[in-house]
Amino acid sequence: MQEKGSISIHTENIFPIIKKFLYSDHEIFLRELVSNAVDATQKLQSLARQGEYKGELGELKVRVTVDKEARKITVSDHGLGMTAEEIKKYINQIAFSGATEFVEKYKETDAQAKDQIIGQFGLGFYSAFMVAKEVEIWSKSYKDDTATAHWICDGSTEFTLEETEGEHAKAERGTDVVLHVADDSDEFLEEARLKGILTKYCKFLPIEIEFEGEVINQTKPIWTKQPADLTDEDYVKFYQELYPFSEPPLFWIHLNVDYPFNLTGILYFPKVKDELQLQRNKIQLYSRQVFITDEVKDVVPEFLMLLHGVIDSPDIPLNVSRSFLQADGAVRKINQYITKKVADKLAELFRKDREGYEQKWSDIGMFVKYGMLSDEKFYEKAKDFVLVQNIAGKAFTLPQYQEFVQANQKDKNEQTVILYTTDAEAQHGFVQAAQDRGYDVLVLDGPLDSHFIGQLEQKLEKTTFKRVDAETTGKLIEKDDAPESVLSEDDKTRLTDVFKQAISNEHMHVQVEALSPQDAPVIITLPEFMRRMKDMQRTGGGGGMQMFGSLPDSYTVSVNANHPVTQRVLSAEAEAGSKLARQAFDLALLAQGMLKGEALTAFVKRSADLLAAE
């Protein structure tokens, strides 16, 4: 008997809404239909486990086929099937949810049912009308003595439903959804296009998905297994499947928790080196093995967006099209859990294999520092395993390094001064001068280190950081035993005037200082505060830091009052003294890598003339 009627919805315009707004990406129709087929198959398995279905399960594959000439795509399963009455309920009255009702009924008796039912048949099924001008359902229930139900709809709110016997009836239980592809959706008749969609969304579904004779999915990806059942080779192999052209990962974290939320997955630490490679969209989000998105910024903490891998959780709330995460308490808890697991894993690696941890530091250091800068709870854990390295390549934890330098690097105000270089080659003279005084120098040359230094100065008690070229060596760590000047105040004034006239640069501020005779005659420095603000602006300080990026550099030119060259400048005739001052200044520029172009050419010529005059 054939029945005609109208679909029970609250608007005549449901299909345009689905097509244009609910599902913005048309390709997901296949994800929804295949997910429904898997859902129906798993429901049958659940009934069999409960003893409510005693028949043979047989082969439980979901099959997707395409007939380009007939313009048809068919999704077939060998699952639960539906009677005509059930089609009326679950298809025509889309306010009801078959999956929800099923879970409610069996949640007490079958613990696996809730975890396995993928989604709601209702609206997900109607995504078919994004690409189809007409959709048919042929379904036969698993229940005995039920006829094949045939439903057909052309995208309006009108449908036809009948029970079919004879040659048109299905011989076996299950459901076939047949899409008659619309004229504007030719792309979905191409095998390569369909295979690409299936590979993207259905690659890890728990029931075999066959497309044109080929099974395209792994039904038991490794994140669904117990870590004890997996080898390192299993993890590396899976990583290479996800990221075929990447280097092997450094290590990984297997997530597996079922309270207070359900979450499984594997997060990999890739090799990043010292460049700030913010390669987003590397973590894939699944819900019960259905791919949802690779935009996981609300689920994964910002600093861990550099990780790779898979997260699978049915508890992450999605909108009805599964396109967007709905931020709520569950998402925040998952975010916090992932942060804790990463911190615990790093602490474990550090504790169990310090040497191996140090070898990995060049790759993982940026993760750790980024996390400390962006998450206070992570900072509290990471402060015990973050490493710093000195110029000799020796690694220290923060407490170890403070203890290492405190005896020799406390200033007259009892502040511990930590010296560092951002470029050991370019700043070699300053590094050497610091080492000659018995000071240790850290290498802090990463893209986040200017921010990291600022954070440590706030966190570490009575500790300050100075780059080795921020001051003359004697002023880097001020002691009570500063050398005295051999010059009178008049000589200092005269020397200052000579250098100012020789340099003639408003950004170079001359001062005469009592330095060691072994120090250079002239030393050029950029004060720590100004240089640090400019560094932070360049690496994303933003906000108020923008002003420092536009300010000109303001250098200090320290003239060594106790150097023999300064004595010659003072005793020479005016013109000769000015030339000598300029030569000493250019030597300081050269030491800082600041002498270039025409000025460098002129310096070389003057140097040659001086040598010839000797």
Rosetta blueprint (number, residue, H / E / L):
1 M L
2 Q E
3 E E
4 K E
5 G E
6 S E
7 I L
8 S E
9 I L
10 H L
11 T L
12 E L
13 N L
14 I H
15 F H
16 P H
17 I H
18 I H
19 K H
20 K H
21 F H
22 L H
23 Y L
24 S L
25 D L
26 H L
27 E L
28 I H
29 F H
30 L H
31 R H
32 E H
33 L H
34 V H
35 S H
36 N H
37 A H
38 V H
39 D H
40 A H
41 T H
42 Q H
43 K H
44 L H
45 Q H
46 S H
47 L H
48 A H
49 R H
50 Q H
51 G L
52 E L
53 Y L
54 K L
55 G L
56 E L
57 L L
58 G L
59 E L
60 L L
61 K L
62 V E
63 R E
64 V E
65 T E
66 V E
67 D E
68 K L
69 E L
70 A L
71 R L
72 K E
73 I E
74 T E
75 V E
76 S E
77 D E
78 H L
79 G L
80 L L
81 G L
82 M L
83 T L
84 A H
85 E H
86 E H
87 I H
88 K H
89 K H
90 Y H
91 I H
92 N H
93 Q E
94 I L
95 A L
96 F L
97 S L
98 G H
99 A H
100 T H
101 E H
102 F H
103 V H
104 E H
105 K H
106 Y H
107 K L
108 E L
109 T L
110 D L
111 A H
112 Q H
113 A H
114 K H
115 D H
116 Q H
117 I L
118 I L
119 G L
120 Q L
121 F H
122 G H
123 L H
124 G H
125 F H
126 Y H
127 S H
128 A H
129 F H
130 M H
131 V L
132 A E
133 K E
134 E E
135 V E
136 E E
137 I E
138 W E
139 S E
140 K E
141 S L
142 Y L
143 K L
144 D L
145 D L
146 T L
147 A L
148 T E
149 A E
150 H E
151 W E
152 I E
153 C E
154 D L
155 G L
156 S L
157 T L
158 E E
159 F E
160 T E
161 L E
162 E E
163 E E
164 T E
165 E L
166 G H
167 E H
168 H H
169 A L
170 K L
171 A L
172 E L
173 R L
174 G E
175 T E
176 D E
177 V E
178 V E
179 L E
180 H E
181 V E
182 A L
183 D H
184 D H
185 S H
186 D H
187 E H
188 F H
189 L H
190 E L
191 E H
192 A H
193 R H
194 L H
195 K H
196 G H
197 I H
198 L H
199 T H
200 K H
201 Y H
202 C H
203 K L
204 F L
205 L L
206 P L
207 I L
208 E L
209 I E
210 E E
211 F E
212 E L
213 G L
214 E E
215 V E
216 I L
217 N L
218 Q L
219 T L
220 K L
221 P L
222 I H
223 W H
224 T H
225 K L
226 Q L
227 P H
228 A H
229 D H
230 L L
231 T L
232 D H
233 E H
234 D H
235 Y H
236 V H
237 K H
238 F H
239 Y H
240 Q H
241 E H
242 L H
243 Y L
244 P L
245 F L
246 S L
247 E L
248 P L
249 P L
250 L L
251 F E
252 W E
253 I E
254 H E
255 L E
256 N E
257 V E
258 D L
259 Y L
260 P L
261 F L
262 N L
263 L E
264 T E
265 G E
266 I E
267 L E
268 Y E
269 F E
270 P L
271 K L
272 V L
273 K L
274 D L
275 E L
276 L L
277 Q L
278 L L
279 Q L
280 R L
281 N L
282 K L
283 I E
284 Q E
285 L E
286 Y E
287 S E
288 R L
289 Q L
290 V E
291 F E
292 I E
293 T E
294 D L
295 E L
296 V L
297 K L
298 D L
299 V L
300 V L
301 P L
302 E H
303 F H
304 L H
305 M L
306 L L
307 L L
308 H E
309 G E
310 V E
311 I E
312 D E
313 S L
314 P L
315 D L
316 I L
317 P L
318 L E
319 N L
320 V L
321 S L
322 R L
323 S L
324 F L
325 L E
326 Q L
327 A L
328 D L
329 G H
330 A H
331 V H
332 R H
333 K H
334 I H
335 N H
336 Q H
337 Y H
338 I H
339 T H
340 K H
341 K H
342 V H
343 A H
344 D H
345 K H
346 L H
347 A H
348 E H
349 L H
350 F H
351 R H
352 K H
353 D L
354 R H
355 E H
356 G H
357 Y H
358 E H
359 Q H
360 K H
361 W H
362 S H
363 D H
364 I H
365 G H
366 M H
367 F H
368 V H
369 K H
370 Y H
371 G H
372 M H
373 L H
374 S H
375 D L
376 E H
377 K H
378 F H
379 Y H
380 E H
381 K H
382 A H
383 K L
384 D L
385 F L
386 V L
387 L E
388 V E
389 Q E
390 N E
391 I L
392 A L
393 G L
394 K L
395 A E
396 F E
397 T E
398 L H
399 P H
400 Q H
401 Y H
402 Q H
403 E H
404 F H
405 V H
406 Q L
407 A L
408 N L
409 Q L
410 K E
411 D L
412 K L
413 N L
414 E L
415 Q L
416 T E
417 V E
418 I E
419 L E
420 Y E
421 T E
422 T L
423 D L
424 A L
425 E L
426 A L
427 Q L
428 H H
429 G H
430 F H
431 V H
432 Q H
433 A H
434 A H
435 Q H
436 D H
437 R L
438 G L
439 Y L
440 D L
441 V E
442 L E
443 V E
444 L L
445 D L
446 G L
447 P L
448 L L
449 D H
450 S H
451 H H
452 F H
453 I H
454 G H
455 Q H
456 L H
457 E H
458 Q H
459 K H
460 L L
461 E L
462 K L
463 T E
464 T E
465 F E
466 K E
467 R E
468 V L
469 D L
470 A L
471 E L
472 T L
473 T H
474 G H
475 K H
476 L H
477 I L
478 E L
479 K L
480 D L
481 D L
482 A L
483 P L
484 E L
485 S L
486 V L
487 L L
488 S L
489 E H
490 D H
491 D H
492 K H
493 T H
494 R H
495 L H
496 T H
497 D H
498 V H
499 F H
500 K H
501 Q H
502 A H
503 I H
504 S L
505 N L
506 E L
507 H L
508 M E
509 H E
510 V E
511 Q E
512 V E
513 E E
514 A L
515 L L
516 S L
517 P L
518 Q L
519 D L
520 A L
521 P L
522 V E
523 I E
524 I E
525 T E
526 L L
527 P L
528 E H
529 F H
530 M H
531 R H
532 R H
533 M H
534 K H
535 D H
536 M H
537 Q H
538 R H
539 T L
540 G L
541 G L
542 G L
543 G H
544 G H
545 M H
546 Q H
547 M H
548 F H
549 G H
550 S H
551 L L
552 P L
553 D L
554 S L
555 Y E
556 T E
557 V E
558 S E
559 V E
560 N E
561 A L
562 N L
563 H L
564 P H
565 V H
566 T H
567 Q H
568 R H
569 V H
570 L H
571 S H
572 A L
573 E L
574 A H
575 E H
576 A H
577 G H
578 S H
579 K H
580 L H
581 A H
582 R H
583 Q H
584 A H
585 F H
586 D H
587 L H
588 A H
589 L H
590 L H
591 A H
592 Q L
593 G L
594 M L
595 L L
596 K L
597 G H
598 E H
599 A H
600 L H
601 T H
602 A H
603 F H
604 V H
605 K H
606 R H
607 S H
608 A H
609 D H
610 L H
611 L H
612 A H
613 A H
614 E L
